[in-house]
Amino acid sequence: MRARSGDPRGHLSGEAIVFSGDLSLPREDAANMAARAGCRVMTTVGYKTTIVVVGGQDMSTLTDTDKSSKHRKAESLAAEGYAIRIIGEREFRSMLTKA
């Protein structure tokens, strides 16, 4: 997957999103949907990341060893005070429909 700019007119403009884990749809499709909604799609978690979408797992049951490196990096940055939301695919899809 490649990084892409978000539509500045989208209702999620200003968000920077990263996908981690297996999604129920192709990652390219998820990235395109996010970009149309205004998110800048990134390939790695960093200081400018605002949303990490974790797919394929029940996040409430994950242990540290079950989490991807992107998930752990997002948690580390959030613990340092960066505004990063870690969400599941269901919440991501819900965000896309709220305009």
C-alpha positions in Angstrom: 0.0 0.0 0.0 1.2 3.5 -0.7 0.7 6.7 1.2 -1.8 9.2 -0.2 -3.2 12.7 0.6 -6.7 13.1 1.8 -9.5 15.2 0.2 -9.3 18.5 2.0 -13.1 18.8 1.7 -13.7 15.5 3.5 -15.2 15.4 6.9 -12.1 13.7 8.3 -9.7 16.3 6.9 -6.7 16.8 9.1 -6.6 13.2 10.3 -3.6 11.0 9.6 -4.4 7.3 9.5 -2.4 4.1 9.5 -3.8 0.6 9.0 -2.5 -2.4 10.9 -3.5 -6.1 10.8 -5.9 -8.0 8.5 -8.9 -6.0 7.4 -12.1 -7.5 6.0 -11.6 -5.5 2.8 -8.4 -5.0 0.8 -6.1 -2.4 2.4 -6.0 -0.4 -0.8 -9.8 0.0 -0.7 -9.7 1.0 3.0 -7.0 3.6 2.2 -9.0 5.0 -0.7 -12.1 5.3 1.5 -10.1 7.1 4.2 -8.5 9.5 1.7 -11.9 10.3 0.2 -13.1 11.1 3.7 -10.2 13.5 4.1 -7.6 11.4 6.0 -4.0 11.5 5.0 -3.0 7.9 4.7 0.4 6.9 6.1 2.3 3.7 6.0 4.0 4.0 9.3 3.0 5.3 12.8 4.7 8.5 13.7 4.2 11.7 15.6 1.7 13.1 13.1 -0.5 9.9 13.2 -3.9 10.6 14.7 -5.7 7.3 14.0 -4.5 3.7 13.9 -7.0 1.1 12.6 -6.3 -2.3 13.9 -8.0 -5.1 11.9 -8.6 -8.8 12.4 -8.6 -9.0 16.2 -10.7 -8.3 19.2 -8.7 -5.4 20.7 -10.1 -6.0 24.2 -8.4 -9.4 24.4 -5.0 -8.6 22.9 -1.8 -9.0 25.0 1.3 -7.1 24.1 2.7 -10.0 22.2 -0.5 -10.2 20.1 -0.2 -6.6 19.0 1.5 -5.5 15.8 4.6 -3.2 15.9 2.4 -0.4 14.6 -0.1 -0.9 17.4 2.6 -0.9 20.1 4.2 2.2 18.6 0.8 4.0 18.6 0.3 3.0 22.3 3.8 4.3 23.1 3.2 7.6 21.4 -0.2 8.0 23.1 1.4 7.3 26.5 3.8 10.2 25.7 0.9 12.5 25.2 0.4 12.4 21.4 -3.3 12.4 20.3 -3.5 9.0 18.7 -6.7 7.0 18.7 -6.4 3.2 18.2 -9.7 1.9 16.8 -11.0 -1.3 15.3 -12.3 -1.7 11.7 -15.9 -1.4 12.8 -15.3 2.0 14.3 -13.3 3.1 11.2 -16.3 2.2 9.0 -18.6 4.1 11.3 -16.4 7.2 11.1 -16.6 7.1 7.3 -20.4 7.3 7.4 -20.6 10.3 9.7 -20.5 13.4 7.6 
